[in-house]
Protein backbone atom coordinates (compact mmCIF):
# COMPACT_ATOMS: atom_id res chain seq x y z
CA UNK A 1 0.00 0.00 0.00
CA UNK A 2 2.74 2.60 0.60
CA UNK A 3 3.82 2.16 -3.04
CA UNK A 4 0.24 2.66 -4.18
CA UNK A 5 0.04 5.87 -2.11
CA UNK A 6 3.17 7.20 -3.80
CA UNK A 7 1.76 6.26 -7.21
CA UNK A 8 -1.62 7.90 -6.50
CA UNK A 9 0.01 11.10 -5.32
CA UNK A 10 2.45 11.19 -8.22
CA UNK A 11 -0.24 10.50 -10.81
CA UNK A 12 -2.55 13.18 -9.43
CA UNK A 13 0.22 15.77 -9.29
CA UNK A 14 1.26 14.89 -12.85
CA UNK A 15 -2.37 15.25 -13.90
CA UNK A 16 -2.72 18.61 -12.15
CA UNK A 17 0.46 19.89 -13.80
CA UNK A 18 -0.61 18.63 -17.22
CA UNK A 19 -4.10 20.11 -16.89
CA UNK A 20 -2.96 23.71 -16.31
CA UNK A 21 -3.77 24.75 -19.83
CA UNK A 22 -5.95 23.16 -22.45
CA UNK A 23 -5.56 22.94 -26.17
CA UNK A 24 -6.58 20.51 -28.85
CA UNK A 25 -3.07 19.04 -28.78
CA UNK A 26 -3.02 18.59 -24.97
CA UNK A 27 -6.51 17.12 -24.64
CA UNK A 28 -5.53 13.47 -25.41
CA UNK A 29 -2.82 13.61 -22.73
CA UNK A 30 -5.21 14.99 -20.12
CA UNK A 31 -7.83 12.35 -20.99
CA UNK A 32 -5.22 9.56 -20.79
CA UNK A 33 -3.93 10.78 -17.44
CA UNK A 34 -7.45 11.01 -16.04
CA UNK A 35 -8.18 7.45 -17.14
CA UNK A 36 -4.96 6.28 -15.49
CA UNK A 37 -5.84 8.03 -12.22
CA UNK A 38 -9.34 6.50 -12.23
CA UNK A 39 -7.91 3.02 -12.85
CA UNK A 40 -5.30 3.47 -10.15
CA UNK A 41 -7.96 4.60 -7.66
CA UNK A 42 -10.00 1.50 -8.50
CA UNK A 43 -7.09 -0.70 -7.38
CA UNK A 44 -7.58 0.32 -3.73
CA UNK A 45 -10.68 2.42 -2.94
CA UNK A 46 -9.62 2.93 0.69
CA UNK A 47 -6.28 4.45 -0.31
CA UNK A 48 -8.06 6.42 -3.02
CA UNK A 49 -10.42 7.80 -0.38
CA UNK A 50 -7.51 9.23 1.61
CA UNK A 51 -6.10 11.02 -1.41
CA UNK A 52 -9.46 12.14 -2.74
CA UNK A 53 -10.36 13.59 0.65
CA UNK A 54 -7.16 15.64 0.80
CA UNK A 55 -7.35 16.91 -2.78
CA UNK A 56 -11.09 17.66 -2.78
CA UNK A 57 -10.55 19.56 0.48
CA UNK A 58 -7.72 21.48 -1.17
CA UNK A 59 -10.01 22.44 -4.06
CA UNK A 60 -12.64 23.58 -1.56
CA UNK A 61 -10.08 25.74 0.23
CA UNK A 62 -9.09 27.38 -3.07
CA UNK A 63 -12.75 28.10 -3.77
CA UNK A 64 -13.32 29.52 -0.28
CA UNK A 65 -10.28 31.76 -0.66
CA UNK A 66 -11.56 33.02 -4.01
CA UNK A 67 -14.90 33.88 -2.44
CA UNK A 68 -13.51 35.54 0.69
CA UNK A 69 -10.45 37.31 -0.70
CA UNK A 70 -10.55 39.88 -3.44
CA UNK A 71 -7.06 39.24 -4.75
CA UNK A 72 -6.50 38.38 -8.37
CA UNK A 73 -4.34 35.39 -7.40
CA UNK A 74 -7.16 33.81 -5.37
CA UNK A 75 -9.53 34.23 -8.30
CA UNK A 76 -6.99 32.87 -10.79
CA UNK A 77 -6.66 29.65 -8.79
CA UNK A 78 -10.36 28.95 -9.29
CA UNK A 79 -10.92 30.46 -12.73
CA UNK A 80 -8.43 28.16 -14.40
CA UNK A 81 -8.35 25.03 -16.49
CA UNK A 82 -6.38 23.32 -13.75
CA UNK A 83 -9.16 23.80 -11.18
CA UNK A 84 -11.88 22.74 -13.62
CA UNK A 85 -9.97 19.67 -14.76
CA UNK A 86 -9.16 18.60 -11.19
CA UNK A 87 -12.83 18.86 -10.21
CA UNK A 88 -13.70 16.87 -13.35
CA UNK A 89 -11.14 14.21 -12.44
CA UNK A 90 -12.56 13.65 -8.96
CA UNK A 91 -16.06 13.53 -10.43
CA UNK A 92 -14.87 10.77 -12.77
CA UNK A 93 -13.28 8.87 -9.88
CA UNK A 94 -16.41 9.12 -7.74
CA UNK A 95 -18.67 8.11 -10.63
CA UNK A 96 -16.51 5.11 -11.47
CA UNK A 97 -15.77 3.84 -7.96
CA UNK A 98 -18.17 5.56 -5.57
CA UNK A 99 -21.40 3.98 -6.81
CA UNK A 100 -21.58 0.96 -4.48
CA UNK A 101 -23.21 1.72 -1.14
CA UNK A 102 -20.25 0.29 0.77
CA UNK A 103 -17.63 2.28 -1.19
CA UNK A 104 -15.61 4.63 1.03
CA UNK A 105 -15.52 7.18 -1.81
CA UNK A 106 -19.29 7.54 -1.71
CA UNK A 107 -18.90 9.74 1.39
CA UNK A 108 -17.10 12.37 -0.71
CA UNK A 109 -19.88 12.92 -3.24
CA UNK A 110 -21.55 15.66 -1.20
CA UNK A 111 -18.25 17.49 -0.69
CA UNK A 112 -17.47 17.43 -4.39
CA UNK A 113 -20.96 18.61 -5.34
CA UNK A 114 -20.56 21.57 -2.98
CA UNK A 115 -17.55 22.89 -4.88
CA UNK A 116 -18.96 22.40 -8.39
C-alpha positions as CSV (number, residue, x, y, z in Angstrom):
1,X,0.0,0.0,0.0
2,X,2.7,2.6,0.6
3,X,3.8,2.2,-3.0
4,X,0.2,2.7,-4.2
5,X,0.0,5.9,-2.1
6,X,3.2,7.2,-3.8
7,X,1.8,6.3,-7.2
8,X,-1.6,7.9,-6.5
9,X,0.0,11.1,-5.3
10,X,2.4,11.2,-8.2
11,X,-0.2,10.5,-10.8
12,X,-2.5,13.2,-9.4
13,X,0.2,15.8,-9.3
14,X,1.3,14.9,-12.9
15,X,-2.4,15.2,-13.9
16,X,-2.7,18.6,-12.2
17,X,0.5,19.9,-13.8
18,X,-0.6,18.6,-17.2
19,X,-4.1,20.1,-16.9
20,X,-3.0,23.7,-16.3
21,X,-3.8,24.8,-19.8
22,X,-5.9,23.2,-22.5
23,X,-5.6,22.9,-26.2
24,X,-6.6,20.5,-28.8
25,X,-3.1,19.0,-28.8
26,X,-3.0,18.6,-25.0
27,X,-6.5,17.1,-24.6
28,X,-5.5,13.5,-25.4
29,X,-2.8,13.6,-22.7
30,X,-5.2,15.0,-20.1
31,X,-7.8,12.3,-21.0
32,X,-5.2,9.6,-20.8
33,X,-3.9,10.8,-17.4
34,X,-7.5,11.0,-16.0
35,X,-8.2,7.4,-17.1
36,X,-5.0,6.3,-15.5
37,X,-5.8,8.0,-12.2
38,X,-9.3,6.5,-12.2
39,X,-7.9,3.0,-12.9
40,X,-5.3,3.5,-10.1
41,X,-8.0,4.6,-7.7
42,X,-10.0,1.5,-8.5
43,X,-7.1,-0.7,-7.4
44,X,-7.6,0.3,-3.7
45,X,-10.7,2.4,-2.9
46,X,-9.6,2.9,0.7
47,X,-6.3,4.4,-0.3
48,X,-8.1,6.4,-3.0
49,X,-10.4,7.8,-0.4
50,X,-7.5,9.2,1.6
51,X,-6.1,11.0,-1.4
52,X,-9.5,12.1,-2.7
53,X,-10.4,13.6,0.7
54,X,-7.2,15.6,0.8
55,X,-7.4,16.9,-2.8
56,X,-11.1,17.7,-2.8
57,X,-10.6,19.6,0.5
58,X,-7.7,21.5,-1.2
59,X,-10.0,22.4,-4.1
60,X,-12.6,23.6,-1.6
61,X,-10.1,25.7,0.2
62,X,-9.1,27.4,-3.1
63,X,-12.7,28.1,-3.8
64,X,-13.3,29.5,-0.3
65,X,-10.3,31.8,-0.7
66,X,-11.6,33.0,-4.0
67,X,-14.9,33.9,-2.4
68,X,-13.5,35.5,0.7
69,X,-10.5,37.3,-0.7
70,X,-10.6,39.9,-3.4
71,X,-7.1,39.2,-4.7
72,X,-6.5,38.4,-8.4
73,X,-4.3,35.4,-7.4
74,X,-7.2,33.8,-5.4
75,X,-9.5,34.2,-8.3
76,X,-7.0,32.9,-10.8
77,X,-6.7,29.7,-8.8
78,X,-10.4,28.9,-9.3
79,X,-10.9,30.5,-12.7
80,X,-8.4,28.2,-14.4
81,X,-8.3,25.0,-16.5
82,X,-6.4,23.3,-13.8
83,X,-9.2,23.8,-11.2
84,X,-11.9,22.7,-13.6
85,X,-10.0,19.7,-14.8
86,X,-9.2,18.6,-11.2
87,X,-12.8,18.9,-10.2
88,X,-13.7,16.9,-13.3
89,X,-11.1,14.2,-12.4
90,X,-12.6,13.6,-9.0
91,X,-16.1,13.5,-10.4
92,X,-14.9,10.8,-12.8
93,X,-13.3,8.9,-9.9
94,X,-16.4,9.1,-7.7
95,X,-18.7,8.1,-10.6
96,X,-16.5,5.1,-11.5
97,X,-15.8,3.8,-8.0
98,X,-18.2,5.6,-5.6
99,X,-21.4,4.0,-6.8
100,X,-21.6,1.0,-4.5
101,X,-23.2,1.7,-1.1
102,X,-20.2,0.3,0.8
103,X,-17.6,2.3,-1.2
104,X,-15.6,4.6,1.0
105,X,-15.5,7.2,-1.8
106,X,-19.3,7.5,-1.7
107,X,-18.9,9.7,1.4
108,X,-17.1,12.4,-0.7
109,X,-19.9,12.9,-3.2
110,X,-21.5,15.7,-1.2
111,X,-18.2,17.5,-0.7
112,X,-17.5,17.4,-4.4
113,X,-21.0,18.6,-5.3
114,X,-20.6,21.6,-3.0
115,X,-17.5,22.9,-4.9
116,X,-19.0,22.4,-8.4
